[in-house]
Amino acid sequence: MRLFDAGPQIVQDLKDESEVIAVKEHSRFKVSAVRHPTMGKVVIVEAKHGEGIIVEMEE
């Protein structure tokens, strides 16, 4: 498993390129579980201002 910070453009690009599996919103952040064509299973934790943390899961 890898964790890395991502700016708003990276977060948006990753979401655009992926199949969204599930989304859960909180008052301060949004968590999206997605399946990316090359990265596989990915979790995106997105702050209200667009920046976030990407969690790349191992298959």
C-alpha positions as CSV (number, residue, x, y, z in Angstrom):
1,M,0.0,0.0,0.0
2,R,1.2,3.5,-0.8
3,L,0.0,6.9,0.4
4,F,0.8,10.1,-1.3
5,D,-0.4,13.7,-1.3
6,A,-2.1,15.0,-4.5
7,G,-3.1,18.5,-5.6
8,P,-6.6,19.3,-7.0
9,Q,-5.7,18.6,-10.6
10,I,-4.2,15.2,-9.8
11,V,-7.2,14.3,-7.7
12,Q,-9.6,15.3,-10.5
13,D,-7.6,13.6,-13.3
14,L,-7.5,10.3,-11.2
15,K,-11.3,10.5,-10.7
16,D,-11.9,11.2,-14.4
17,E,-9.8,8.2,-15.4
18,S,-11.3,5.7,-13.0
19,E,-14.5,3.8,-12.4
20,V,-16.1,5.0,-9.2
21,I,-17.1,2.1,-6.9
22,A,-18.3,4.0,-3.8
23,V,-18.4,7.5,-2.4
24,K,-19.0,8.6,1.2
25,E,-19.1,12.3,2.1
26,H,-18.3,13.9,5.4
27,S,-18.6,17.5,6.5
28,R,-14.8,18.0,6.0
29,F,-13.8,15.5,3.3
30,K,-15.1,13.0,0.7
31,V,-13.8,9.5,0.3
32,S,-14.0,7.7,-3.1
33,A,-13.1,4.1,-3.8
34,V,-12.2,3.8,-7.5
35,R,-10.7,1.3,-9.9
36,H,-8.1,2.8,-12.1
37,P,-7.0,1.1,-15.4
38,T,-3.3,0.9,-14.5
39,M,-3.1,1.6,-10.7
40,G,-5.9,-0.8,-9.8
41,K,-7.8,-0.2,-6.5
42,V,-7.4,3.3,-5.3
43,V,-8.9,5.3,-2.4
44,I,-9.1,9.1,-2.7
45,V,-9.6,11.2,0.4
46,E,-10.5,14.7,-0.9
47,A,-10.6,17.8,1.2
48,K,-13.2,20.5,0.5
49,H,-10.6,22.7,-1.3
50,G,-9.8,19.9,-3.8
51,E,-6.4,18.6,-2.5
52,G,-6.3,15.1,-1.2
53,I,-4.5,11.9,-0.3
54,I,-4.3,9.0,-2.7
55,V,-4.2,5.5,-1.2
56,E,-3.0,2.9,-3.8
57,M,-4.0,-0.5,-2.7
58,E,-2.3,-3.8,-3.5
59,E,-4.2,-6.3,-5.5
